[in-house]
Amino acid sequence: MHFYASCERTHRVVALIAMEPGKGYPRHRHRGAEEVLVLQGGYRDALGDHRAGEFVRYEDGTEHAPVAIAEPGAPTCVLLALAHEGIELLRGA
């Protein structure tokens, strides 16, 4: 499951992301704020654990590399993310 839409003019990105337990999304930096709604499962990053039903906001310039929680029986982590000005993938970080 994956959905991605972006606007060339504003660089706004809307993404539906699915991560299997123990798998992650590449380290990235936010351009503008990013807002995430955890729809299923959960993930971990430098701010802690984020579980289904939680809303998380990252401010402009923050970086993270979310990894789906891999507890026994953990479901696929499904996120709806809105990056207001897109993201920058960070290599080698």
MIKOLDO-553356 format. One line per 5 residues: number of its first residue (from 1); for each residue x, y negated, z of C-alpha. Coordinates in Angstrom, 1 decimal. Last residue first. Layout:
N
NUM> X,Y,Z  ... .
//
This chain:
93
93> 23.4,-9.6,7.6  25.0,-8.3,4.5  22.5,-10.1,2.3  19.8,-12.4,3.6  16.5,-12.5,1.8 .
88> 15.2,-16.1,1.6  11.5,-16.5,2.4  8.5,-18.3,1.0  7.2,-21.8,1.7  4.1,-21.0,3.7 .
83> 5.0,-17.4,4.3  1.7,-15.6,4.9  2.0,-12.1,6.1  -0.6,-9.3,6.4  1.1,-6.4,8.1 .
78> 0.6,-2.6,8.1  2.8,-0.4,10.3  2.3,3.3,9.4  1.0,5.2,12.4  3.1,6.2,15.5 .
73> 2.6,9.8,16.5  5.8,9.9,18.5  7.2,6.3,18.7  8.8,4.9,15.6  7.8,1.2,15.8 .
68> 8.2,-0.4,12.3  11.3,-2.4,11.9  11.3,-6.2,11.4  14.5,-8.0,10.3  14.4,-11.6,11.6 .
63> 15.4,-15.1,10.8  14.0,-18.5,11.9  14.5,-21.5,9.6  10.9,-22.8,9.7  9.0,-21.3,12.6 .
58> 7.8,-17.7,13.0  4.2,-17.1,14.1  2.9,-13.7,15.3  -0.8,-12.6,15.5  -1.5,-9.4,17.3 .
53> -4.3,-7.0,16.5  -2.1,-4.0,16.0  1.2,-4.3,17.9  4.2,-6.7,18.0  7.2,-5.6,20.0 .
48> 10.0,-8.0,20.9  11.1,-11.5,19.6  14.3,-10.1,18.0  12.2,-7.6,16.0  10.0,-4.7,16.6 .
43> 6.9,-3.5,14.6  3.4,-2.2,15.1  0.7,0.2,14.1  -2.1,-1.3,12.1  -3.3,-4.8,11.1 .
38> -0.5,-6.8,12.5  -1.2,-10.4,11.5  1.9,-12.4,10.5  2.3,-16.2,10.1  5.4,-17.6,8.4 .
33> 6.4,-21.3,8.8  8.5,-23.2,6.3  11.3,-21.4,4.5  11.7,-18.3,6.7  15.0,-16.4,6.8 .
28> 15.2,-12.7,5.9  16.5,-9.4,7.1  15.1,-6.7,4.9  11.8,-5.0,5.9  12.1,-1.9,8.1 .
23> 11.6,1.8,8.4  11.4,3.7,11.7  7.7,4.4,11.4  6.6,3.8,7.7  6.3,0.2,6.7 .
18> 3.3,-1.2,4.8  3.3,-4.8,3.7  0.4,-7.0,2.6  2.0,-10.2,1.3  0.9,-13.8,0.8 .
13> 3.7,-16.1,-0.5  3.7,-19.9,-0.7  6.5,-21.1,-3.0  4.5,-24.4,-3.4  4.6,-24.7,-7.2 .
8> 5.5,-21.1,-8.2  2.6,-19.8,-6.0  3.0,-16.2,-4.8  1.0,-13.0,-4.5  2.1,-9.6,-3.2 .
3> 0.1,-6.6,-2.3  1.5,-3.3,-1.0  0.0,0.0,0.0 .
//
